[in-house]
Structures are given as C-alpha cells and as structure tokens.
Amino acid sequence: MAQRKASKRSGSKTAKQSTAEKTITPPLWEKVPALKDSRWIIPVLLYLTVLAVWSDVVFRDAVLSVGGDRIAGVSFRRIVAYWLGKGVFPFWNPYLYGGVAMFESFQSSWLLYPGVMLFEGPFADAANPGFFSGGLAWLLFFNSNVDFILIHHLLGAVGVFLLARHFGMNAWIQYLVALAWLLSPQLVVLGDVGHGSKLYAMNWLPWALLTADRAMERITAGRLAAAGAVFAMMMASQHIQVAYYGYMLTGLWWAVRLVRNIQAKQASKSLREFGAFAFAGVMGLLATGVIYFNTLSYSQDTIRGGGLGWEYATNWSYHPLESISMFVPDFFGFGGRTYWGYLPFTDMPLYWGVPIAVLALAALLLVRTWKVWGLFVAGLLAWITSWGSFAPILYRPFYEFLPYFDKFRVPMMIHVLVLLAAVLLAGMGLQRLLEIRAQADEALRR
C-alpha cells in the first residue's frame, strides 16, 4: 500500500512538473527568430547611436556652427528655391562674381542627386526655402535641420557594418567597426564646417568597396546592378575628388585580387573580375554624365582647366609627423585656434586611436589572408599619397600621370581611405584575438 501511495505521489509530481514545463513561456527572441538576426539589429543600434550622439540637433533644435562654407551652401539653396519657384531651372547665378554658371559649378546640380528625393523628400519646405520634407531622413530624424547630414552618417556606418560582415567578422565586432567609422572626427566635423558633398561621397566609399568586391567575387545581374547603382550615387553626391578616390580604391582592390589569382594559378578569373569593376565604374560615369561632362567643359574657363599649379594643388599636404595625431589627438592641437601643426589651418585632427592601431597590427601579424594585405596596402598608399609636397613619393607621379588628378587639391583628403582600412583591419585583428582566446580556453578545458 505504502509503495502504491508513494508511486501515486511521485506520478502526480511528475505530471505537475510536465504541466509546469508546458506552461513556461519561451523568451521573445526564441519565438521571433528575427530578434536574433544581426542583419537588422545592428543597423537599428547604429540608428539609435546617431540619435544619441546628435540628440541636441534632433530633439532640442540645436544647430551646427555657422561657418563660411555652411552659409554659402545655404545661400545657394535659397537662390535655387527662388528660381524654381518662378518655374525656371537655375543654370546661372547672377549674384556671384558678377554672374557664374550655376549648374556646371555644382551650385544647382545637386538637384540631380537621387538622395535628395529619397532622403529629403518630394515636398518643398515652405519654412526653409531650398530644402525639402517627407523623405526617409525627414522621418528617421524627426525633421531635424541636419537630417540630410545625419542619414549619410548612418548610411556610411551601415556600409562599414555590411563590409565587416562580408569579411567574416562576428556581430559585435561588426557594430564596433561601424561605430569607429561613425564617430571618427574626420567625418563628424564635415557637416559642421559645411563640407556636405565631401561627407556624402565619403560615406559611399564602404558601399563601393563592398559591392565591387561582391560583384568581382561572383558576377550576377543583381550584384552588377548594385555596384553600378552605388558608383552612380557616389558620383552623384558631386564631390568628384572623393569619388575619384573610390575608383582608385576599387581599382587597387582588383589589382590585389589579380595578384591572388596569379598565385593561385587562376589568372583568367581576373578578366571577369575586371569586367565587373569596369561595368560598375562606367555605369557611375554614364549615370552622372549630364553633370560631369558639362562641368568638364566649363572647367576649361576656370583655374582647374589646365590643371592646378603644384603649390596650390598641394595646399593641406599632410606632414608625416602629423600622423602622431592619429594616436594622440591633441598633439598638434585639436583644431581651430589650438592648432599649431604643418597645415595652413584645420578644424580637427585625423584621429582614430591607439586601440585601433594595435588591433590592426594584430591583424597583420595573425591573419594571413589576401584581404588583410589588400587593406594594408590601400591604407599605406593613401597615407603616403597624403604627404603631398612634404614627401611627394606618390603624389607627384599621380599629379603628373593620372588623368584629371592634377585638378584636385588638399592631399590630406585621401586619409579617408586610411581610416577605412584601419577600422576594418582592427575588426579583423579583434576577431582573430577572440578566436585565439576561445581556442586556448578549449585546450584548457580538455
């Protein structure tokens, strides 16, 4: 009897336990697998980061500093709005230098940038002539006065995240790499000083490398279309010098792939890969030809027509000693009145920090892949090119022999490629260190 009662009690306990187990509600992320998908979680985290960092301009109606270039940009938009309101497309600006071609000098051609319609919106802002509302940036950043700038910061960070994912980094490292790009002083300062088109083009660079590499990796109609669209958007942002650097970067990437293919005795693949790169590049040129072919013709009547003189072209050359600022931001001053370095003046140090440098070095020492060496070569060549007149090892040959390169100035601008290479290498180095740590833990456990 006692045994039967005990068995009944144990049976009832088992039944209660099974009932309890059935009623336990699984976590939300178990019921909705998408909540564990970093492909959209990380972009959301980056969006929230932008909101937090620029919270004053988004939620408190703060404004960026009012510098000369920002005032000039706003005044051009006012002129554009005035003539559009009269039903006339503004090809000519009668208020500058006694009259100047407006479209060919990029003062009104920004209307052809598809990002204006997509990000700003299709509706004219009556309270702010020359600006628009109803677009993606208007929605995401609550009609902030700098929503167009903020969405390009977000766009660039998402591009770096996807590039890090493409290179095989884990989710948290993807976020950290994108964060390093997003918060770089080199990029953050551009909206504040009124260099909008430069900021827009720079934030298309990671997308250009990503889509070009994917198209060269496996040629499909979708990948070719994506690469062509990105190159077109990069060109349409209308900072031709930064877009030119995008072509240089992706061309160098093809050359690195060529070396890898030769080593693997698969050189024939490089012809197909070049075809993919060339397709994307040509699509970018053709899609924006109405802007640049007119500008090329107009430039013959400007100081850039026959190429800039060496001294003017190499203004803002980056002295090799200035590279200390990449690790100690205030070594030559933070910019403005505190700056005492070799540049005529600057508003920010080209800082990205010792941790990124150490992790990038770890990638070079511990990760033996062609992508690591490709990024290292790209960053190194960009750094040497930025020296300009201080050490014209690369800048002089580029100035003399690369088509249209002599029409550019400010050699330090190419440092954006150093930044891109550095943050990606740092992510690869951190990934490898974590793998080594995991392998050591597993060995100890065994």
Helices and strands as residue ranges (DSSP letters): H 2-23, H 28-31, G 33-36, H 38-53, H 55-59, H 68-85, E 92-93, E 100-101, G 109-112, H 114-115, I 116-120, E 123-124, E 132-133, H 136-140, H 147-166, H 171-182, H 185-193, H 196-202, H 205-217, H 221-236, H 240-263, H 269-287, H 289-298, G 299-301, H 310-313, G 320-326, G 336-338, H 354-366, H 370-385, G 388-390, H 395-401, G 405-407, G 411-414, H 415-445
